[in-house]
Amino acid sequence: MKRRCPKCGHAWEGPERIGVREECPECAAFIHTCVNCGRFEPSLGQCSLPDTDAVRDPVGVNFCEEFEFDATAQRRGAVPGPPPPNAQDDARRKFEDLFRDADS
């Protein structure tokens, strides 16, 4: 499974070792985040390691030295995936249908 951006789901093709300031080339979101780490526990909303400092924003950049990029983060629900291909089109169509004249 490919490693992905925690914001847009774009595949990460960058270096194996993720620098603290690495950004997604697609949306400029930080890659070194809790939700992209194998130690992040989505059900708890925090790190599974007991001695780590609490992070206010698990999707924001962090400086944790325990960070391990986890390619399975998307599968386990920590990283939101990209929307299905037609999800935006479907949502827009449904919204427009709300305001469409019933006689047209």
TORPA-4810 file (N, C-alpha, C, O; in nm, 3 decimals):
<nodes>
NODE_1_0.085_-0.118_0.000_0.000_0.000_0.000_0.089_0.124_0.000_0.189_0.130_0.072_M
NODE_2_0.052_0.220_-0.080_0.131_0.343_-0.091_0.112_0.432_0.030_0.006_0.434_0.092_K
NODE_3_0.216_0.506_0.061_0.207_0.607_0.166_0.137_0.727_0.106_0.158_0.761_-0.011_R
NODE_4_0.052_0.794_0.187_-0.033_0.900_0.133_-0.033_1.024_0.222_0.000_1.020_0.340_R
NODE_5_-0.071_1.134_0.160_-0.089_1.260_0.229_-0.209_1.246_0.323_-0.310_1.188_0.286_C
NODE_6_-0.198_1.300_0.446_-0.309_1.289_0.540_-0.428_1.379_0.504_-0.538_1.360_0.556_P
NODE_7_-0.406_1.476_0.416_-0.514_1.569_0.382_-0.586_1.530_0.253_-0.708_1.516_0.253_K
NODE_8_-0.512_1.514_0.145_-0.576_1.489_0.015_-0.567_1.345_-0.033_-0.636_1.306_-0.127_C
NODE_9_-0.482_1.265_0.031_-0.469_1.125_-0.008_-0.373_1.103_-0.123_-0.359_0.990_-0.171_G
NODE_10_-0.305_1.209_-0.170_-0.209_1.198_-0.280_-0.095_1.104_-0.238_-0.045_1.112_-0.126_H
NODE_11_-0.055_1.015_-0.329_0.054_0.920_-0.298_0.184_0.996_-0.271_0.220_1.087_-0.345_A
NODE_12_0.253_0.956_-0.164_0.379_1.019_-0.127_0.492_0.945_-0.196_0.516_0.827_-0.171_W
NODE_13_0.562_1.015_-0.284_0.674_0.958_-0.358_0.807_1.012_-0.307_0.911_0.984_-0.366_E
NODE_14_0.803_1.088_-0.199_0.923_1.152_-0.145_1.016_1.053_-0.076_1.000_0.932_-0.089_G
NODE_15_1.112_1.106_-0.003_1.213_1.022_0.061_1.153_0.928_0.167_1.048_0.955_0.224_P
NODE_16_1.223_0.820_0.189_1.178_0.721_0.288_1.174_0.783_0.428_1.078_0.764_0.503_E
NODE_17_1.278_0.857_0.462_1.282_0.925_0.592_1.216_1.061_0.576_1.262_1.145_0.500_R
NODE_18_1.107_1.081_0.648_1.026_1.201_0.634_1.080_1.312_0.724_1.088_1.295_0.846_I
NODE_19_1.116_1.423_0.665_1.158_1.539_0.741_1.038_1.608_0.804_0.926_1.595_0.754_G
NODE_20_1.059_1.679_0.911_0.951_1.746_0.984_0.874_1.842_0.896_0.752_1.855_0.911_V
NODE_21_0.939_1.908_0.805_0.874_2.009_0.721_0.835_1.958_0.581_0.802_2.038_0.494_R
NODE_22_0.838_1.827_0.559_0.800_1.773_0.428_0.654_1.805_0.401_0.569_1.792_0.489_E
NODE_23_0.625_1.847_0.278_0.488_1.882_0.240_0.443_1.800_0.120_0.525_1.757_0.038_E
NODE_24_0.315_1.779_0.110_0.255_1.710_-0.004_0.272_1.800_-0.127_0.241_1.919_-0.121_C
NODE_25_0.320_1.745_-0.239_0.336_1.827_-0.358_0.201_1.868_-0.420_0.196_1.960_-0.501_P
NODE_26_0.096_1.800_-0.382_-0.036_1.828_-0.439_-0.110_1.938_-0.363_-0.166_2.029_-0.425_E
NODE_27_-0.113_1.929_-0.228_-0.194_2.024_-0.150_-0.116_2.102_-0.045_-0.174_2.185_0.025_C
NODE_28_0.013_2.077_-0.032_0.103_2.145_0.062_0.075_2.113_0.209_0.122_2.185_0.297_A
NODE_29_0.000_2.006_0.236_-0.021_1.963_0.375_0.107_1.897_0.426_0.183_1.838_0.349_A
NODE_30_0.131_1.909_0.556_0.248_1.844_0.614_0.231_1.693_0.614_0.120_1.643_0.635_F
NODE_31_0.339_1.621_0.592_0.338_1.475_0.588_0.375_1.416_0.725_0.325_1.310_0.762_I
NODE_32_0.461_1.485_0.799_0.508_1.437_0.931_0.402_1.471_1.035_0.418_1.566_1.112_H
NODE_33_0.295_1.393_1.036_0.182_1.417_1.127_0.147_1.291_1.203_0.183_1.181_1.162_T
NODE_34_0.077_1.307_1.311_0.038_1.192_1.392_-0.044_1.091_1.313_-0.020_0.970_1.322_C
NODE_35_-0.141_1.138_1.234_-0.227_1.045_1.163_-0.153_0.965_1.056_-0.205_0.865_1.008_V
NODE_36_-0.034_1.007_1.019_0.046_0.932_0.923_0.147_0.841_0.992_0.228_0.777_0.925_N
NODE_37_0.144_0.835_1.122_0.240_0.757_1.199_0.180_0.623_1.240_0.062_0.614_1.273_C
NODE_38_0.262_0.520_1.236_0.219_0.387_1.276_0.188_0.375_1.423_0.124_0.279_1.466_G
NODE_39_0.231_0.472_1.501_0.207_0.468_1.646_0.078_0.541_1.686_0.036_0.534_1.801_R
NODE_40_0.016_0.610_1.590_-0.109_0.683_1.617_-0.225_0.585_1.629_-0.240_0.495_1.546_F
NODE_41_-0.305_0.602_1.732_-0.421_0.516_1.755_-0.548_0.596_1.727_-0.589_0.677_1.811_E
NODE_42_-0.611_0.575_1.611_-0.729_0.655_1.575_-0.844_0.647_1.676_-0.914_0.745_1.699_P
NODE_43_-0.862_0.530_1.735_-0.973_0.516_1.831_-0.951_0.600_1.956_-1.048_0.640_2.022_S
NODE_44_-0.826_0.628_1.989_-0.795_0.712_2.105_-0.772_0.857_2.064_-0.782_0.948_2.146_L
NODE_45_-0.741_0.878_1.936_-0.709_1.012_1.887_-0.574_1.060_1.934_-0.549_1.180_1.941_G
NODE_46_-0.486_0.967_1.967_-0.354_1.003_2.018_-0.255_0.891_1.994_-0.290_0.784_1.943_Q
NODE_47_-0.133_0.915_2.032_-0.025_0.818_2.017_-0.045_0.700_2.110_-0.095_0.715_2.222_C
NODE_48_-0.006_0.583_2.063_-0.017_0.464_2.146_0.100_0.451_2.244_0.094_0.370_2.337_S
NODE_49_0.205_0.530_2.224_0.318_0.527_2.318_0.283_0.609_2.442_0.241_0.724_2.429_L
NODE_50_0.300_0.553_2.559_0.259_0.623_2.681_0.340_0.746_2.719_0.289_0.833_2.789_P
NODE_51_0.464_0.755_2.675_0.550_0.865_2.719_0.560_0.982_2.620_0.644_1.070_2.638_D
NODE_52_0.478_0.982_2.518_0.483_1.092_2.422_0.395_1.207_2.469_0.296_1.187_2.538_T
NODE_53_0.434_1.327_2.430_0.354_1.444_2.464_0.226_1.446_2.381_0.226_1.405_2.266_D
NODE_54_0.120_1.494_2.441_-0.006_1.507_2.369_0.010_1.611_2.259_0.075_1.714_2.277_A
NODE_55_-0.051_1.583_2.145_-0.047_1.675_2.032_-0.187_1.729_2.012_-0.283_1.653_2.005_V
NODE_56_-0.197_1.859_2.002_-0.327_1.925_1.990_-0.396_1.894_1.857_-0.517_1.873_1.852_R
NODE_57_-0.317_1.890_1.750_-0.372_1.868_1.616_-0.304_1.748_1.551_-0.194_1.763_1.498_D
NODE_58_-0.366_1.629_1.553_-0.301_1.510_1.498_-0.281_1.514_1.347_-0.209_1.431_1.292_P
NODE_59_-0.345_1.608_1.278_-0.327_1.621_1.134_-0.222_1.728_1.103_-0.175_1.738_0.990_V
NODE_60_-0.186_1.808_1.202_-0.085_1.912_1.185_0.055_1.856_1.202_0.074_1.745_1.252_G
NODE_61_0.152_1.935_1.160_0.292_1.894_1.170_0.329_1.873_1.317_0.280_1.943_1.406_V
NODE_62_0.417_1.775_1.341_0.468_1.756_1.476_0.618_1.730_1.469_0.673_1.703_1.363_N
NODE_63_0.682_1.739_1.583_0.827_1.723_1.591_0.866_1.596_1.664_0.976_1.585_1.717_F
NODE_64_0.775_1.500_1.668_0.797_1.375_1.741_0.912_1.295_1.681_0.917_1.271_1.561_C
NODE_65_1.003_1.255_1.766_1.116_1.174_1.722_1.078_1.028_1.703_1.155_0.951_1.645_E
NODE_66_0.961_0.989_1.751_0.914_0.851_1.739_0.837_0.826_1.609_0.790_0.715_1.586_E
NODE_67_0.823_0.930_1.525_0.743_0.920_1.403_0.792_0.808_1.312_0.911_0.798_1.283_F
NODE_68_0.699_0.724_1.268_0.726_0.620_1.170_0.615_0.626_1.066_0.499_0.601_1.099_E
NODE_69_0.648_0.660_0.943_0.547_0.671_0.838_0.482_0.535_0.820_0.550_0.435_0.800_F
NODE_70_0.352_0.531_0.828_0.278_0.405_0.820_0.193_0.402_0.694_0.097_0.479_0.682_D
NODE_71_0.227_0.314_0.601_0.153_0.303_0.476_0.013_0.247_0.498_-0.072_0.258_0.410_A
NODE_72_-0.012_0.186_0.613_-0.145_0.129_0.638_-0.237_0.228_0.708_-0.351_0.194_0.739_T
NODE_73_-0.191_0.350_0.732_-0.272_0.449_0.804_-0.404_0.473_0.734_-0.507_0.488_0.800_A
NODE_74_-0.404_0.476_0.602_-0.528_0.500_0.528_-0.622_0.381_0.545_-0.743_0.400_0.562_Q
NODE_75_-0.571_0.261_0.541_-0.654_0.142_0.552_-0.720_0.134_0.690_-0.835_0.092_0.701_R
NODE_76_-0.648_0.173_0.794_-0.705_0.162_0.928_-0.787_0.285_0.967_-0.833_0.296_1.081_R
NODE_77_-0.806_0.376_0.874_-0.896_0.488_0.896_-0.835_0.611_0.959_-0.907_0.705_0.993_G
NODE_78_-0.702_0.613_0.976_-0.640_0.730_1.038_-0.629_0.844_0.938_-0.638_0.961_0.976_A
NODE_79_-0.609_0.811_0.813_-0.591_0.913_0.710_-0.713_0.913_0.620_-0.751_0.809_0.566_V
NODE_80_-0.776_1.029_0.603_-0.889_1.033_0.512_-0.841_1.011_0.369_-0.743_1.073_0.326_P
NODE_81_-0.907_0.927_0.298_-0.868_0.900_0.161_-0.925_1.003_0.066_-1.010_1.084_0.104_G
NODE_82_-0.879_0.999_-0.056_-0.936_1.090_-0.154_-1.081_1.053_-0.178_-1.117_0.936_-0.167_P
NODE_83_-1.165_1.147_-0.210_-1.305_1.115_-0.232_-1.320_1.025_-0.353_-1.235_1.027_-0.443_P
NODE_84_-1.426_0.945_-0.357_-1.449_0.865_-0.477_-1.452_0.956_-0.599_-1.486_1.074_-0.585_P
NODE_85_-1.418_0.905_-0.717_-1.402_0.990_-0.834_-1.519_1.083_-0.863_-1.496_1.198_-0.903_P
NODE_86_-1.640_1.040_-0.845_-1.755_1.122_-0.881_-1.827_1.182_-0.760_-1.937_1.235_-0.775_N
NODE_87_-1.769_1.174_-0.643_-1.836_1.221_-0.523_-1.866_1.371_-0.530_-1.976_1.413_-0.494_A
NODE_88_-1.771_1.450_-0.577_-1.795_1.594_-0.587_-1.902_1.625_-0.690_-1.988_1.710_-0.667_Q
NODE_89_-1.897_1.557_-0.803_-1.998_1.578_-0.906_-2.137_1.541_-0.855_-2.234_1.613_-0.879_D
NODE_90_-2.146_1.428_-0.784_-2.275_1.385_-0.731_-2.328_1.485_-0.629_-2.447_1.517_-0.629_D
NODE_91_-2.241_1.534_-0.543_-2.283_1.630_-0.441_-2.330_1.760_-0.506_-2.431_1.817_-0.465_A
NODE_92_-2.257_1.806_-0.606_-2.295_1.929_-0.675_-2.430_1.911_-0.745_-2.515_2.000_-0.739_R
NODE_93_-2.449_1.798_-0.811_-2.575_1.771_-0.881_-2.693_1.769_-0.782_-2.798_1.826_-0.811_R
NODE_94_-2.675_1.704_-0.668_-2.782_1.698_-0.567_-2.813_1.838_-0.514_-2.929_1.872_-0.492_K
NODE_95_-2.710_1.918_-0.492_-2.730_2.054_-0.443_-2.808_2.137_-0.547_-2.903_2.206_-0.513_F
NODE_96_-2.766_2.128_-0.671_-2.834_2.203_-0.777_-2.979_2.157_-0.795_-3.066_2.238_-0.827_E
NODE_97_-3.002_2.029_-0.776_-3.139_1.976_-0.788_-3.232_2.037_-0.684_-3.353_2.048_-0.707_D
NODE_98_-3.177_2.076_-0.570_-3.261_2.137_-0.465_-3.322_2.267_-0.511_-3.431_2.303_-0.467_L
NODE_99_-3.254_2.338_-0.601_-3.299_2.469_-0.645_-3.354_2.470_-0.788_-3.390_2.575_-0.842_F
NODE_100_-3.359_2.354_-0.846_-3.409_2.345_-0.983_-3.561_2.360_-0.985_-3.629_2.308_-0.896_R
NODE_101_-3.612_2.428_-1.081_-3.756_2.448_-1.096_-3.821_2.313_-1.126_-3.775_2.243_-1.216_D
NODE_102_-3.923_2.276_-1.054_-3.991_2.148_-1.069_-4.052_2.134_-1.208_-4.069_2.021_-1.255_A
NODE_103_-4.085_2.244_-1.275_-4.149_2.239_-1.407_-4.048_2.224_-1.522_-4.088_2.198_-1.635_D
NODE_104_-3.920_2.240_-1.494_-3.824_2.235_-1.604_-3.774_2.097_-1.631_-3.692_2.078_-1.721_S
</nodes>
